Amino acid sequence: MAASKLHLTFRKYHRWLGFFLAGIMGVYAVSGILLIFRPTDILKYDQVQVKQLEPGLNSKELLLALRTKGSKVVSETDSIITLNVGEYEKSSGTATVTRKEYPIVLSKMVKLHKATNNSPLFWLNISFGLGLLFFVISAFLMFLPKLPIYKNGLKIAGVGALVAVVVVIFGS
């Protein structure tokens, strides 16, 4: 009877944590799908920034002053430096930079996946990972090991793990 009570307890915690994590998983799923399309302009809009820099910068100084990731000099004349993301007027020092950005909510969601240990989202990512790990373990503690569903579940989980390993090794 004690084993049965243990299994029922794990079912209860698995169920309640599952409901809680379903909301988090929905957000992670949407942001993960967005990350796949990061190199494209899907759902992005143009954001124009005008920056006042020192007049008369050369192309190397301009790139250092802008600190815009992925910016490159396309052409340069006596008065204007054209970049792949905008242009710079040498005489006035005015730089106009156009970047593709996600709307603010989507931008925050994308940052969710990119969080490092320096980000406040770090704790959410760690907690979410631990919650998923609890799911993995509790899924096998919800059933008695002698039942066929337990043995079949182990086989299916093994195939899932094998597929993930194969995709990680050969997919990148």
N, C-alpha and C positions, 0 to 999 in steps of 0.2 A: 504493500500500500504506500510506502514511503517513496518508492520510485514513481508511482503514479502521481503523487502530490508534487514531486519535483518537476515532472513533465508538464503538469497543469500550470505550475508557477511560471515556468519558462514560456509557455504559450501566452499567458497573461501579459508578461513583460514584453514579449515579442510583438504582441498585438498592439499594445499602447505605444511602444516606441515606434512601431511601424506607422501608426497614424501620425505621430509627431514628425518623423523623418520623411513622410510622404510630401509634406510641404517643402522641406528643404530639398528633397530630391527633384521636385518639379523645377525649382529655381536653378539647381545645378544642371539639369537636363537642358533647359533653354539656353543657359550660358555656354554649355558645352557645344551645343549645335551652332551657336553664333561663332565660337572660336574656329570651327571648321571653315567658315566662310571669311575669316579674318583677312586673307589677301585680296578679297573682292570688295566691291563697294556696296554690297547688298545691305540695306537698311541704314546706310550712312548718308550723311548730308555734308555739304560744303560748309566749313567754318573758316571765315576770313579774319585774319588778324593783321593789324597794322602796327608795326613796331618802329619806334624811333631809335635808330642806331647812330653811331658816329658817321659823319660824311666821309667819303673817299676811301672806304675799305676796299681791299682787293678781295678776290674770290675766296682765298684761304681764310682771311680774317672774318669775312662774312659768314662762312660756314661755322666757324668757331663761335661767333657772336650769336647766331641764331639758335644753335644747339637743337636743331630739329632733326630727329632721326630719319635717315633715308634721303635727306636733301642732297642734291647734286647740282653743280653748275652746268647749265645747258649751253649758254653762250654769254659772251661779254663784249660790250662796246665801250666807248669812252664815257658814256653817261649811265648805262644800265647793265646790271648783271641779271641775267635771266636764269632762274632755277627751275627745277622740275616741280617745285611747289609754290612758285611765285616769282617776284622780282624785287630788285633793290635799286633805288635811284642813288647814284654816287654823290650827286651834288647836295641833295637834301638829307641823305641818310635814312630815308623812309623805305622800310621793307614791308612788302605786302605778301603774306604767306597764306595760302589756301590749303587746308587739310581736310581730309574726310574723317568725320567723327560719328560715333554712334550717338543717338539721343541719350540724355543723362542717365535714365534708368537702365538702358541696355549697356551703357558704358560701365556702370557700377557692377552689373551682372558679369560682364566679361572679366573685370578685375577680381571677381570672386575666385576664379580658377587660377589666376596669376599671383595670388597672395603668397608672400614669403614670410619668414619668421619676423620680419620687421613691420608687418602689417597687422592691424587689429583683427582682420579676417582670419589670421593664422589660427586663432582659437576655435573659430567656427569650423574651419577645415579639419583641424585635429579632432574636434568633437564629432563631426560628421563621419570621419574615417573610423573612429572608435565605435560609433553607433553601427556602422555597416559591419564592422568586425564582430560585434555582438550578435548581429543578425546571422552571420555565417555560423557562429558557434551555437547559438540558441536554436537554429533551424534543426540541428542534429540532436538537440536535447529535448525536443518536443515529442519525439516518437520513441517507443521502446525499441532497442536495437534488434530484437528478434522478429519484429514485424517486417513484412515484405516491402512496405513503403519506405522504411528506413534504409534497407539494402538497395533498393532502386534509387533512392535519393542520393546515396553515396556514389553510385555509378554515374548518375546524371551530373552531380557536382564534379566528379573526376573528369568527365568529358568537357564540362565548362572550363575547368582550370586548364586542361590540355589545349583547348581552342585558344584561350587567352594567351598562354605561353607561346604557342605557335605564331599567333598574330603579332605578338610583341617581337619575337625573334626574327621572323621572316617578313614582317610587314613594314619594317622601317629601314 
